[in-house]
Amino acid sequence: MSSAPTGNVYDLIVIGSGPAGQRAAIYGAKLGKRVALIEMREVVGGACINTGTIPSKTMREAVLHLSGYNYRSIYGMNYRVKERITMADLAFRVQHVIKTEIDVTEAQLSRNNIDMFTGTASFVDATHLKVTNSRGDNVYESKNIIIATGTKPAASDKVPINGTTIINSDLVLDLKQLPKTMIIVGGGVIGVEYTCMFAALGVRCTLIERRPRLLEFADQEIVEALSYHLRDSRVTMRLNEEVESVVENEDGTVTALLESKKKVQGDALLYAVGRQGNVDELQLGNIGVDSDARGRIPVDKDYRTKCASVFAVGDVIGFPSLASVSMEQGRISAARAFGDESILSNPSFYPYGIWTIPEISFLGKTEEQLTEEDVPYEVGVAYYREIARGQIRGDTTGRLKLIFHRENKSILGVHIIGEGASELLHIGQAVMALGGNIDYFVETVFNYPTLAECYKVAAFNGLNRLRRGD
């Protein structure tokens, strides 16, 4: 194909303005390159800001505040900040945060002189993109293109999404009113997070998951603790069950028919079984790149696709599908596009955060993985109820679990459940990344009273077990 108009030629073009796309575009601009960012929506931020991470985590914060959930152990089970909580109450806080995040993102892109184009991008060939919008088509050229188009909720013929009583995760805030009973299909991160939120609001939830346990990639003990809290919040869990069909009833309720012939009825149903890569419009065949059944694009260690001039990052390449990791992938891909090999990143130190109630955060290996790998390890545990800060905060259910090597005492994994887990984890992350061992926590003075003391208590607990040979 002939060259695009001079003004349409860039050193780097990024498709998608979510966390991965933002970071890739900004890093390219920091290298002094001419960068364009193409976004299909009228607003920047992708699913992360507009329908996914930011809205769901903001909604969680609103749920915890308005329901008084975190303080019920102190003030009683009937304690609430607001007696009748509505979907409008939750949406109000969410919309405020979304607007602020969009403003911040637009300012960052503008400050770095990144050209923004709105429209649907498709590949003409390996170096040319056609962008289609209401005003027509334009062709842009670059020797380096990064796909960061993210994902959308997966759909199923068995589940007729209607936007009112049968919804996906993008439509949660469109619910007209808070249902009294709810069916959640899918025990992955999204399904479990929303189950926790609705349960905290007093909604009777039934969680249906086809696998034998929730969150199979997380530590089993931590997931068992979460499962206990779900049941304690009157959540009914149907594990090893699969939905055969979903029916809208005449009275406005919904019935999920399971393959085991069970029937589950609720006022509303949330379908949260996986995500689908946004690749349908890209015309990947024009550059010889394939995606799998879930729309995920295969890449190498530098996030380069089979087409040498095209990279892919973020949720569109699959697991772990975390905003934080997507940002790092975007940064690395932009660096590699311009031959910068100096940026190194170790995925084994990437933290995971799951905003259930209580939240879960972890990094490193699980006990199950270490057992399978025949690694000699020991465990130290600290409970929030043993820590003054845990009592002050009213969180007596949390725990921190350190897994360390029995011989050299190096930290192999940190697993936390409890409020503040995703912040608390970063202490363990730093010690692991810098090669410290469990003795660091014994010899370090932590502020009192803080949850950080959990590390010292867990370290003593683990070393005591090691000495006793437990």
Secondary structure, DSSP 8 states (H G I E B T S, - for coil): -----GGGEESEEEE--SHHHHHHHHHHHHTT--EEEEESSSSSSHHHHHTSHHHHHHHHHHHHHHHTGGGHHHH-TT--SSSS--HHHHHHHHHHHHHHHHHHHHHHHHHTT-EEEESEEEEEETTEEEEEETTEEEEEEES-EEE---EEE--BTTB---SSSEEEGGGGGG-SS--SEEEEE--SHHHHHHHHHHHHTT-EEEEEESSSSS-TTS-HHHHHHHHHHHHHTT-EEEET--EEEEEE-TTS-EEEEETTS-EEEESEEEE---EEES-TTS-GGGGT----TT------TT-B-SSTTEEE-GGGG-TT--HHHHHHHHHHHHHHHTT-------GGG--EEE--SS-EEEEE--HHHHHHTT--EEEEEEEGGGSHHHHHHT--S-EEEEEEETTT-BEEEEEEESTTHHHHHHHHHHHHHTT-BTHHHHH----TT-TTHHHHHHHHHHHHHHHHT-
